[in-house]
Each structure stands twice: as structure tokens, then as C-alpha cells.
Amino acid sequence: MIEAPVLNRQTITYERLAKTIDHSLLRPELTEADVVAGCDLARRYHVASVCVKPCHVALAARLLQGSDVAVGTVIGFPHGAHTTAAKVFEAGDALANGAVELDMVMNIGELRAGNVDMVRSEIKAVVDAARGKALVKVILENAYLTDEQKVTACRLAEEAGADFVKTSTGFTPSGATLADSRLMRASVSPRVQIKAAGGVRTLDAALDVIDVGVTRIGATATAAILDEFERRLRQ
């Protein structure tokens, strides 16, 4: 069993902090030129990955070939209401275009309705499609869930074989919170990692979620976070 790395603000290095960041390029208005610029930034800062819209996966894969930055994309985004077959197709298409990380939105309404078997089986279908080819991160969209539902979703994702559980898409009124990150870390085994996304825009916010067990952060403020860390190192 591969356990999540143990990180905290006292011991984290610049290089390790960079490798917690998935540089997000998901806003609907982003153009191809924006993606080119975003991939260049990701390469220069040596982040963990870029997370691009499905239409930009092939472009990002070409731009980042030979680098240490992975290419990720989203499945069932942003509402999670696609059919299972559609999500599995999206996963296959993304893999064919060069994605090696998949952030899938679970079916939020089905989870809220208590249809746990359906939610588990859908996650498993995407995990099976990605097996041996890509990491799967399950987006819970915590803004719409009770704490009990968040715990249930975490456990279903782990039972289905997912690699990560993720707080949010970043497209709801609230995103990552420390309370949710703690709860999610407590709700899965060490095998499953936690990704915080939505509202982590400063170095201190990033360090706060890392301290409670987060190992990936979805961020658009990548340069600001890492530049501030470097500035503090020089003090």
C-alpha cells in the first residue's frame, strides 16, 4: 500500500511545495493562448500538474512532453450529472489525448439522495477505465453536502479504488475549508490522498491545508504562492 506523504509547514521545501500544486486552467473563458501561457508557467515552476479543460488535453500534452509536469483534466465537470457511460467515455478520450490525472465530479444529487451503490459503481467505472494509466481524484463538491454525506462520499471513493478525494470544483459559492480537509483526511485510509481546491490563493492558505493533511492543491495563484515562499526563504 502506498501511503500519502506526510507534509507540514515546518519541514516543507520549495520543491515539495511546488509538487503539491495542480495549476488550474479550467475557467470557461480561457483560450488556447491562455493554456500555452499556463503550461509555460507550470513548466517553469515545476508544479505537479496542469489541470486543463478536456478540449485542451492534447495541446497540454504536446507542450509539456519531456517535462516533470503531469497533464490532468476533468470528468463530468462541473456538475457531476453526466451518465456513467459519458464519464467513462470522457475518461477514455482524455487518456487517449495524453492525460495521466483525472479529476471526476461524483454524482452529487445521487449521493444526496442516498443512492450509495450507484455513486460507488460510477466512481469504480472511471477508476477501472483509468487503471494503470492515470490517477483518479473524486470531487465531492462539499458546498452541497452535510458532514455525514462528505464522510460517506470519501468512503465510497476509497471503496471504488480512487487515488484522491477532492474538496470542490472551485465553481461553487464555497471551496476548500480547513474543517472539510480535516474531515476528509480522517475519513479515508493513508492510501487515499486529499486535494483542496477552491479559494487556496495565498501561501498561508496553502500551508494551512497542508498542515491538516492535504497533499495536492488546485490553484490559479501558483506563481504568487511559490514566489512568496521563495521570498520568505530569503528573509
Buried (B, 14 or more C-beta within 10 A) or exposed (E): EEEBEEBEBEEBEBEEBBBBBBBBBBEEEBEEEBBBEBBEBBBEBBBBBBBBBBEBBBBBBEBBEEEEBBBBBBBBBBEBEBEBEEBBBBBBBBBEBBBBBBBBBBBBEBBBEEBBEBBBEBBBBBBEBBEEBBBBBBBBBBBBBEEEBBBBBBBBBBEBBBBBBBBBBBBBEEBBBBEBBBBBBEBBEEEBBBBBBBBBBBBEBBBBBBBBBBBBBBBBBBBEBBEBBEEEEEE
